[in-house]
Amino acid sequence: MSKKIIRWLHVDYYDTNETVQLRLHKSLKLWSFYVDLEECYGTFQTCKSVYDRILDLRIATPQIIINYGLYLEENKYYEDAFRAYEKGIALFKWPNVYDIWLTYLCKFVERYSDGSKLERARDLFEQCLEHCPAKFAKNLYLLYAKLEEQHGLDRRALKIYERATNAVEPKEKEEMFNIYIKRCGEMQGITATREIYEKAIESLEDERAIRDMCLRYADLERKLGEIDRARAIYSHCSQMCDPRIHNDFWQTWKEFEIKHGNEDTMREMLRIKRSVQATYNVQVNYMAAQMMAASMGEETSTTQAN
């Protein structure tokens, strides 16, 4: 291959050091006009050739890849459409590849909605999720789990939900745990959700989310007649419930003890409440002292400067 041809193949359209004539064949705008023209007035083969040429030149955008796949699908060339998506995936990295992956997976699952290509679909999801950033993980995991629920095994579906709780962004973890708990309860019964509640309480970072999860877990144990387990959960949750702010929690625990406890358990609950109140008072006093010390330091510095 001559140096001139190599130069022609690797030229950058935006390289102003090269002549316009040498760069023109990599103008995405012109190729887009060309493909629109072929879609309107050309044949399937001529239009496909233009799309393939765009891919060969490596100037395609994710949207062009998706358009190509949809065009092939409209003409009943399903496997060709899947190959087009795969070529596009090879061209881009995350996050630009997200829309291509999502379209590909949705179209593949839709095409083989009878579950006849389950193993192939699993392989595609695993490839997609291998390097998927947390920001884009939620929808993909939900789609994967739905596939397993419809055509695979409940056990595998629940494993995917479990993986999702570790893979999504922190702000999405609570929602993901709620979905996991709901699906597990429906598939294996509510007693099977205990481990999920415990994992959620351990791994969630937002105290509000942890409190809500503890209250739900305690209510579950109460309904199952596990009063001691419910009481232990209330005790654990109490450490993040300032009585001055979260009085509703303490009222819930009090009503629980009135209904299921006795004088000793009520006294223990009140003791814990006083202890938690004292802990928060110490923290508030410490913070106030720190702020006062900092303020006095600033005043001293100002006085010395004057």
Long-range contacts (C-beta under 8 A, 24 or more apart in sequence): 13-59, 25-57, 26-57, 26-59, 28-54, 28-59, 28-60, 28-61, 31-57, 31-59, 32-64, 35-64, 39-71, 44-75, 47-71, 48-72, 48-80, 51-84, 55-84, 55-87, 55-88, 55-91, 58-91, 60-88, 60-91, 62-88, 62-92, 62-96, 62-97, 62-99, 62-100, 63-99, 65-91, 65-100, 66-99, 66-100, 66-103, 69-103, 69-104, 69-107, 73-107, 78-111, 81-107, 82-107, 82-108, 94-131, 94-132, 94-133, 94-136, 95-133, 95-135, 95-136, 98-136, 101-128, 101-140, 102-139, 102-140, 102-143, 105-140, 105-143, 106-143, 109-143, 109-147, 114-151, 115-150, 115-151, 115-152, 118-147, 118-151, 118-152, 121-147, 122-147, 122-152, 129-167, 132-167, 134-167, 134-168, 134-169, 135-169, 137-164, 137-167, 137-168, 137-169, 138-164, 138-168, 138-169, 138-172, 138-176, 141-167, 141-168, 141-176, 142-179, 145-183, 149-183, 154-187, 154-188, 157-183, 157-187, 158-183, 158-184, 158-187, 158-188, 162-196, 165-199, 165-200, 165-203, 166-203, 170-205, 170-206, 173-200, 173-203, 173-204, 173-205, 173-209, 174-200, 174-204, 174-206, 174-209, 174-212, 174-213, 177-204, 177-213, 190-220, 190-224, 191-224, 193-220, 194-220, 201-236, 207-240, 210-237, 210-240, 211-237, 211-240, 211-241, 211-246, 211-249, 215-249, 215-252, 218-256, 222-256, 222-260, 227-260, 227-261, 230-256, 230-260, 231-256, 231-257, 231-261, 231-265, 234-269, 235-272, 238-272, 238-273, 238-276, 239-276, 241-276, 242-276, 242-277, 242-280, 243-273, 243-276, 243-277, 243-280, 244-277, 244-280
